[in-house]
Amino acid sequence: MNVQSAINRELFVPRDERMLVAVEVRRRTKKRMSFLPAGSKGDYATFICVSVSNTRPQQLFITKVKRFVGSPSFTRRSQWTVEQLRKVNGINPNKDSPEFDLVFDNAADQWVAGSSAEKCIFIQILYHACQTHWGGIPKSVAHLGKLGKASLQRRASQPAPSETGGGSRESPKSRTLQARRKSLAPPRQTEFINCQSKLTGGATSMNLVVYRCKAFLNRVKKMVVKGQGRASRQGPAGHRATDRTMADVVHRMNVALGERGHRLTQAEDSTVKLMHKAQQFADTAHKLMQKYSK
């Protein structure tokens, strides 16, 4: 079981949520972690996860998760709703880079992902999850806004009651009207800046396949480098074990890439067939129209 599946099963499934994506990150600038024991500072892995609730109406969450060295379990550190996510900064809109920033109402973090591909996968899935979330809101918000505006206009047209005792103290009714205006205001959507157009535009499925392949190859490279370092310390026996591991990894990689290529080929064939059938239907309809119009 990979890390994302383990996080989803341990932290999100019990809360009736479904994790969409997770990326392992580290901070670009160090922060003091005074609440950690002295010997454990820095000895943990950090993951930023995007999840959605299974209940209606669906809620979109961004969660910070940690796993300390020597511990098999994951710990939920912080969680925000998408309404609290103000800005996603991709840092460089002209090329792939592992850096990105997340700005919330009460926090701002500067992160570096394990690779550019992992960051691109995270940004792309987060962007389209936000679009899906905000896409279901405007109609209801606009309807409530119209009703609230009409109600507030009627109340504003009524003469204000005279105050006694002097001074310009604000009445409870005025404070209530201000609170209602705030509650009826449409939510501010998350802003994506300095993000490459391929992450926020079309051809998303193909881009995700490409980035997933790149991320997989990057993990393979890290495993090989790690295995070579271990083998150099263990001598000839370690080299033989590393060779076997590398052969297994290459085989799994070839199988995975072959399966992805086969699925893409099937999808393309199905698209061509549907286009051919649609053209045949259009031709038949045109012939029938000409026949009965005579």
N, C-alpha and C positions, 0 to 999 in steps of 0.2 A: 504493500500500500504506500503510495507516495504521500508527501507532506500535505498537499492540499486536501486529499481525501481524508487524512487523519484529522486535520483541523476541522473540516466540515462535520465529521462524525462526532467528534468530541465536544465542540463548542456550539455549533449552529443547529444541528439536528435536534438536540434536546430542547432548544428554545423555539422550535417550529419555524426555523429559518433555513434558507438554502444559499450556500455560498456560491458566488458567481466566479470569483477570481481571487487569488492571493499572490502577493509578491514579497520575496524576502528582501529586506532593505537594511541599510545602515545609515547613520546620520552623516551629513557632510560636515557639520560642526558638532563638536562634542558638547553634551549637556551634563551638568552635575547631577548625579543620581544619589542624593543623600539618603534616600529611604532604603537603599540596598545595603546588605552587610558588606563590610570592608573587603572581604575576600572574594566577593562575587561580582564586583563592578566590571561590567563589560563582558562577562561570561554568559552571554545569552544571544539568541537569534531573535530578530524582530520581523514580523510579517504584517503587512497592511492588507486587509481583506475587505471585499465588497460582498454584501449579502442582501437578500430580499426576503421579506416575511411571506409565509404561505397563506396568511389570513387576508381577508378583504376588509378595507382597502389595503393594498400592499404598501409596505414601507421599505425604503432603501436605506441601508446602513453602511458606514465605513468604520471598521473596527481595527484597533491595534492589538496584536497578539504577540506574546513572548514565550520562548521556550528556553529555560536555563540549562546550562551544560550539566549533564548527568541526570537530568529529569526526562522521563519519556512523555510527560504530559505538557499541555499548552495552557497558558494563562491569559485570560482576557484582561487587558490593561485599560483601554479607553474605547468608547463607542460614540459615534455621532450619527445623526440623521442627515440625509442629503440636504435638508433645508438649512442645516448648520454649515454645510460645505460651501464657502463663498467663492473660492477660486482654485483652479488646478493650473499650475504653471509648468509647461513642458520644457522650459529653459531655452531650448534651441529648436526653432522651427525649420531649420535648413538641413539638419542631418540627425541620424540616430544617436542618442546619448542616453546614458543610464540615469541622469539626474532629473529630479522633478520635485516640485513643492506642492504642499496641500495647505490651504489657508481656511481655517474654520472661524466661527464667531469668537471663540475664546482661546484659540491656539493656532500656531503656524509651525510647520515642520519642514525641514529641508532634507530630502532623502536621496540616496544613491541605490539603485537596484543592482542585482547581481550581474546583469548584462543589459545592453540596450534593447534586445529582443523582449526580455521579461518586462521591462518598463513599458514598451510599446503595447504589449498584450494587455497590461493592466490599464493603461490610459484608454485604449480603444474600447474595452469592455465597460469601463466606468462611464465613458462618454455616452455610449448607446444605452446603458442602463438609465442614465440621467434623462436622456431624451424620451425614453419610454415612460419613465415616471412622470416627468413634467407634461407629457402629451395627454395624460388622462386627467389633468387638473383644470385647464383653462375654462372649459364650459361651465362647470359647477361654480368656479370662483367668479366668473363674469356674471352669472345669474345672481349669486349672492351679493355681488358688488352693486348691481343695479337696484336690487331691493333695498339694500342698506342705504344707498345714496338717496333714494326717494324718501325713505323714512327720515333720514337725517335732515333733508331739506324741509320736510314738513315740520319737524321739531324746531329747526332754526327759524322758520317763519313765525313761530309763535312768540308773543312778547315775553321777555324775561321777567321773572317775578322780582319785585322790589326787595332789596336787602336792607336789613336793619342793623344798626350798630356801626355804620360807616365802614370805610375800607373797601378794598377791591378783592375780597376773598372769593376764591373759585367755588361755585356751588357743586354739590354732589352730582347733580344732573349733568353739568358740563363735563365733569370728569368721566362720567359714564359714557357720554357721547364720544369723547376722545378715545376711550378704550375700545368702543365699538368700531370707530374708524380704523384703528390699528388692526383689529381682528378681521375686518373685511378687506383689508388691503391684500392684493395678490402676492403670493410668495415670490421672493427674488430668486431667480434661477442661478445655478452654478455657472461661473464664467471659466471657459477654457482658453488660456492664452499661451502663445509660443508653442503650440502643438502643431505637428506636421499635418498637412491636409489629408494625407492618407490615413491618419488615425481618426479623423472626424468626418471623412467623406464616404464615398461609395466603395465598392469592391471589398467590403469588410471581411467576408468569408475567406476569400483568397489571401488577403493580408494576414488574417489570423493563422492560416495554415503555414504561411511562410515564416511568420514570427515564432510559431510553436516549433517548427523544424529548427530554426536558428537557436532557440532556447535549449532544445534537446541536445543539439550538437555542442553547445557551450557547456552543458552539464557533463557530456561525455568527455570533453577535453579536460575539464577539471578532475574527473575521476581518473583519467589516464595519467595526468601529471601527478596526482596524489599517489597513485599506485606505483609510478616510477620512483618517486622519492622513498616510498616504503621499501621497494625492492632493492634500491641501492644500499639500504642499511642492512638488509637480510642476506645479501650475497646471491650466488647462482640459483638457489632454490626459490628465492623471492622473485627473480627474473622470470623463471618458468611459470610461476603462479600468475605474475602480471601478464604474461603473454596469453595465458588461457583466459584471463579476465577481459583483456582487450578483444580477443576473438569473440567471446560471448557478447560483448557490448556492440561490436561491429555487426554481428549477426542480428541482434535485436533491432539495431538501427535500420538495417536493410529491410527487415520485415515490416517495421513500422512505416517507413517511407513508401514501401511497395503497397501496403494497404491504403495509405492516404492517396497515392496516385491512382489506385484502382477505383476508389470512391469518387475521386474527381472526374475520372473518365466516364464512369456510369452517369454522373450528374450531367456532364456535357452531352452524352448520348441521349438522355431523357429530354434535355432541352431541345435538341435538334428534332427529335420525334414530335414533340409538342408543337414546335413551329411548323413542321410539315403538315400535321393534322389541321392546324389553324388555317394554313394557306388553302388546303383542300376544302375546308368548310366555307371559307370566303369565296372561293371559285364557284362552288355549288350554289351558294346563296345568290351570287351575281347572275348565274345562268337562269335560276328560277325567276329572279326579278325581271330579267329580260323577256323570258317566255310569257309571263302573265301580264306584262305591260303592253304586249302587242294586241 
